[in-house]
Amino acid sequence: MTTAPAHSPIAAPTELRDRRPNAIREGLLIAGRDLLHWVREPWGLVFGLAFNIMLILLFGFLFGGAIEVPGGGDYIAYLLPGMFALTMLFGLEGTMTAMAEDAKRGITDRFRSLPISSSAVALGRAAADLANSALSLGVLMAGGLLIGWRPTTGPLEIAAGVALLLWLRFALLWVGVYLGLRFRGTGATTAVQVLVWPFGFLSTVFVSAETMPGWLGVVAAWNPVSATATAARELFGNPTGTTGGWLAEHAVLAASVWPLAITLVFVPLAATGYRHLRR
């Protein structure tokens, strides 16, 4: 009985299978490239954290004394989970800018010319940005503890609150990927960055929807950022600022469904944008 030589067609299927693009492995390699870039140039991350800390200090100590939380409770305890959610939203700008820069400089085209999975570039960006956001969230939570914020629930509830915050970030980063591929001009990038602000402030991050005019309160309550902020407050055992209504009773459900809907819409859009990318 003889064995098949190394060049025999019997070995071909195994060789082809070994050479087949692996989106997860390749995505992690690209994520490592993005993380290494942040290690070499950490100023974007540092300035982003400094800005969020400034907002916490501004609203918590300068305006906080004049703000009452419906249902009672300390304003700092109300504010911090909202700021965590807002930080997840602001990360969208970084994702969009990075994708737009890579596309503009031709780096994305170089990736497309390689024999790798077509989804690896977007997955790599998503993994790197999610790691960046987890680090930022950890730093903000540590800073919150220093200024008096305290979660009052158990480890499982706290972990669930952190998971919902990162779940929102995961969904929004696909929005950033799509926008970065779709709008690469400096003006378009700036316009989207400006529009993020009213979307973030028209929420329950800083004040309860119950303190707003009727129609505005409804809009703010249905903001995905508001759902995550309220759910995080509930899971951390902090004041939610909601004394009634659908969101008061189903905040965790809303914070789970909103990111799922965003992901289902923007992942296919991002994939289509990548396939049709032209310099």
N, C-alpha and C positions, 0 to 999 in steps of 0.2 A: 504493500500500500504506500503510495507516494503522497506527499503533502503539496499543496498548491504553492507555487513560487510567489515571491513578494509582489511581483507585478501582475499576478493573476487577477482576472475580473472578479473572483470571489471576494477579494479584499476591497474592491472599489466602493461598495455601499458603505462600509465602515469609514473609509477615508472621506467620502463625501459627507457623511454625517458629522465627522469631526470638524470638517471645514465649514459647516453650516453656521451662518451668523447667529450669535447668541446675544439677544438684545440686553438681557440683564447683565451679563459679564461685561459687555462692551459699554453699556451705560454706566456701570460702576467705574470703569477706567476713565471715561470722560468726566464723571463726577469728581474723580481724584484730580484731574487736570484743573477743574474749576476751583476746588478747595485749595490746591497748591497756589493758585493765583491769589486767593484771598490771604493766604499765609504770607505771601511776598508783599502784597499791598493791602494791609488790613484797614486802611483809613476809611473806606466806605462803610464797613461794619462798625467801626468805632464812632464815626460821626452819626450814623443812624441810631445807635444806642444812646449817644449823648443827647440827640434831639428828643427821643422818647422820654428820657429821664427829665429833660427840661420841661416837657409838657406835664409830666406827673407833678413836678414841683410847682409849676405855674398854677395849674388847676387845683391841686391838692391843698396848697398853703396860701396862695394869693386869693383865689376865688372860692375856695372850699368853704370858708366860714360863712359865706352868704348863700350857700346852696343847701336846701333841705331835701332829704331823701324821703319820698312817700313811703309810709309804713314804718319810718324810723330807722335809725342806724347811723353809724359813722360814715362820713363822706369818703374818707380815704379807703375804707373797706369796700365801698361801692365803686370807687373810681378805678382801683387797680385792675380788677378783672376786665373792665371795659378797655383799659389801656393795653392789656395783653391782646385782646381781640383786634384793636386798632393797629397794633404792631404787625399782626398777621396780614392785615389789609395793605399796609404801607410796603410790605415786602414785594407786592405786585410790581411796584415801580422798578425795583432792582432787577427782577426777572426780565421784565420787558426791555430795559436798557441793555442788559447783557446780551439777550438774544438779538436785539437790533444791531448792536455793535459787531457781534460775530458775523451776522449776515452781511453787514455793510463792508467789513474788512475782508470778506471772502473766506473766513475760517469755516463757516458752515458749508460752503461749497467744497472745501477740501475734505471735510468729513463725508460729504455725499459721494465723493469720488472714490472713497475707500470701500473695500468689500466688507462692510459692516451692516448691521440691521438698520433699516430706515428710521426706526423708533429710538435708536440708542442715544442720539444727540439730545432729544427732548427728555428722555428718561434720565440721562446724566445731569442735565440742568435741573430737573425736578429733584433728584436726590441731593444734589449739592445745595440747592436753595432750601430744602427742607432741613438739612443739617444746620445750615446757617440760622434758620428761624428757631430751631430748637435751642441753639446756643444763646441767641438773643433773648428768647423767652426765659431761659434759666437765669440769665444775668438780671433781667427785669424783676423776676420773682425774688431773687436774692436782695435786690435793691428795695423792693417793696417791704420785705421783712425788716430791713434796716430802718424804714420810716414809720413802722407801726402796723403794717398790714399783716393780718393773720388769717390763714384758713382754719376753720374750726371743725371740719369734718375728718373722717378717717382717711387712711392712705388710698383705699380703693376709689373713694369719691374724688380725691384730689387728682389721682392718676387719670380718672375719666375726664375731669375738667381739662387737664393738659392735653389729653388725646383729642378732645373736641376742638381745642384751639389749633392744634396742628392739622386736624382734618380740614378746618377752614382754610388754613394756609395751603395745604395740598391742592384744594380745589382752585383757589385764586391764582396759584402759580401757573396753572394751565391757561388761565386768562392772560397772564403776562407773556407766556410763550407764544400764544396766538397773536397777541397785539405786537410783540416784538418782531414776528415774522411778517406781519401784514403791514405795519407802519414803521418804516425804517428812517424816515426823515427826521431831522432834529425838531422841526416844528410840530410834527405829529406826536413825537415822544413827549415833548413839553406839554402839549395839549392834554394828553392822557394823564400825565402826572398831576396837572392842575385839577382835572375832573375827579381824581381820587379823593381829594380833600373834601368837597361837599358831600360825597358819598359816605365818607367816614364820619363827618360831623353830623350828618342827618341820620343819627342813630341814637341809641341810649348809652353811648360810651361815657358822656360827661354828665348828662341829666336824664331823668326819667321821661318817658314819652307822656306820662300823665301830667307833666307840667307844661306841655306844649299845647297850642291851639288844636282843636279836634282833628282836623284833616291832616295837619302836620304830624300829630302824634301817631295817627294810623300809619302814615308813610314810614316814620321812624321805627315803629314797632315791627313792621314787616321787612325791615332791612336785614339781610343775612348776618351782618356784623352784630346787630342788636340781639338776634337769636343766640349767637354764640356767647356774647357778653352776658346775657341773662342766664344762660345755662351754666356758664362758668361760675357766676356768682352763687347760683343755687348749689352747685356741686362743691364749691369751696366753703359754703356756709356763710356767705356774706350777704348783706342787704341787696335785694334784687330791684327795688324801686318800682315794682309792679304789685299792685294790691288787688287786681282783678283782670279779667279778660283771658283770651285764649292763650297768649304767650305766657302768662303767669302759671298756667297749669301744664303747658306742653313745651316748655323752653328746650328741654333736652331733645325732644323729638324734632322740633324745628331746627335745632343746631345740627342734627344728624342728616336731615333731609335736604336742607338748603345746599350744603357743599356737594352732596351726591348729585343733585340736579345740575349744579354748575359744572361738575366734572363730566357728566354725561353729555353736556352740550359742547364744552370747549375742548375736550380731548380729540374728538373727531375733527373739529375745526382746525386745531393745531396740527394734526396729522396731514390734513389736506393742504394747509398752508406750507408745510415743509416739503411735500411732494411737488408743489407748484412754485417753489421758490425760484426767483430769478434775480440776478444782480442788476 
